[in-house]
Amino acid sequence: MSTREVILGVGGGIAAYKSCDLLRRLQDQGFGVTVIPTPASLNFVGSATWEALSGRPVTTSVWEKVDEVRHVSLGSSSDFIVVAPGTADLIARIAHGRADDLLTNTILASSAPKLIVPAMHPAMWSNPATVANVQILRDRGFFVMEPDHGRLTGKDVGVGRFPETSRILAEFNSIANPVHDLIGRKVLVTAGGTREPLDPIRFIGNRSSGKQGYALARAAARRGADVTLILANSELPDPSGVSCIRVSTAQEMFEKVDQAFDGCDLLVMSAAVADAKPLHVSQSKIKKGALTSIELAANPDIVSTVSSRKKNQVVIAFAAETSLDIEEGKRKLLSKSADILFLNDVAGSEIFGSDQNQGVILISDKAQSVQEINVDRTDKDTLADLLLDQALHRLG
């Protein structure tokens, strides 16, 4: 019998079917899982499915098995409560102390840590009522994840998508098995892709979504660090517990990094920074016939510039290549005076915008020899913790 018990609350949204995989993965980690679906959620996944997967009886109302007083017995015996998906309605009911089904009664009767995984239409997630309800829950000590950005029901795209199971597990494990090994450390992270304007309409840019740097900022904050994220041209929301600075161009990013570098312990340069910018920026739209050539000027190399004056700081750099050229990665690692470099192959655009990554971690030592750690395809949250583990080793 498992020594740790999890209640998996399932809200009435189409993403309910994705929680079947979450249930399995929690069991794989040795947790005993009791599923409490809301009555509305049974329209998407029935009780028989939850009972078959969990191996436990499933009830939705306080009027079932009244002799067991299930909301009290389940609430007092649970070590954690995960609500996935958390719909706008369910979040509102929890925030306002409603107790109109077994799940909301159990949440009120339990002092266990609670993680809510929202999933809803982008307009509902950004609605002031939902924003206020989420803030109420966070102020009360609930852990509320940020939903993913992506396609939802139908053709709609935006923030509100149910996160990948790997990301939910990473968040859950940080609560269930908290590691605070970065307390007292200041971490500076860059993410996203810079844009260099050509005129008021056009720019030179890249395909970076900012997801890897975003994952690194979240992971560092979870581990207790004081984190500043410099985010360029990303649709991702500001991560909870992180100071977020929005920029657009490489020069703007350079200025923010340059200002903050001396006060940080760890710099993670995961942003895709444009190497060059148009030498001349037109104040009005350049007509098609006049757009025959673009004269470029070099942007500052942010990593090389700030690394040249580092004292005890650790610097992690990134190199996106269209082939996994280890020797080129080693050259960049040493020439930029970085301590760690993650080299990945972005050929075919399989990495940009994805929730997964793969490549090689290159680590330099004082003798300028380089250690290689291969990273098979994994989610970006897992890679974030792998990189932070290496940085922490260097920080001592």
QUIDAFEN-V37721 format. One record per run of one state. SS is the DSSP state (H for helix, E for strand, L for the rest). FROM is the first residue (numbers start at 1). TO is the last residue. If there is no record, write none. Layout:
ss,from,to
SS,FROM,TO
SS,FROM,TO
//
This chain:
ss,from,to
L,1,4
E,5,10
L,11,13
H,14,28
L,29,31
E,32,37
L,38,38
H,39,43
L,44,46
H,47,54
L,55,65
H,66,68
L,69,69
H,70,77
L,78,79
E,80,86
L,87,87
H,88,95
L,96,101
H,102,109
L,110,112
E,113,118
L,119,121
H,122,126
L,127,127
H,128,139
L,140,142
E,143,144
L,145,147
E,148,151
L,152,156
E,157,161
L,162,164
H,165,176
L,177,185
E,186,193
L,194,195
E,196,197
L,198,202
E,203,204
L,205,210
H,211,222
L,223,225
E,226,232
L,233,242
E,243,247
L,248,249
H,250,263
L,264,265
E,266,269
L,270,271
E,272,272
L,273,275
E,276,278
L,279,287
H,288,290
L,291,295
E,296,298
L,299,301
H,302,307
L,308,313
E,314,321
L,322,325
H,326,335
L,336,339
E,340,345
L,346,346
H,347,349
L,350,355
E,356,364
L,365,369
E,370,379
H,380,395
L,396,396
//
